[in-house]
């Protein structure tokens, strides 16, 4: 009797190992859309690899100078060039001051290292205040 039960248990476990549930359609679409977007992101990065924020601001400044030169003869074009130049400058400044969220693994002598995150001075003062207030 125990042999039969053990065989049934083994049979059930092997069937569970081989069982692959169907992936829901929403997850398949999300995965496919993500891979397509990743390919477009890679191509865009390849095109903009050597362009920095300074280059973008310089291009916008040149656009503004061209708009000033064209202001007398083509005022409508100059106005739109001015709007475009100012928009590009504001976007470049916004992108340069936003925090970068890249986290690269750091190595020392070939071994990955992790740094513990320290609290800011304000947070440390708050912790100290709460700790001493309870005494």
Buried (B, 14 or more C-beta within 10 A) or exposed (E): EEEEEEEEEEEEEEEEEEEEEEEEEEEEEEEEEEEEEEEEEEEEEEEEEEEEEEEBBEBBEEBBEBBEEBBEEEEEEBEEBBEBBBEBBEBBBEEEEEEEEEEEEEEEEEEEEEEEEEEEEEEEEEEEEEEEEEE
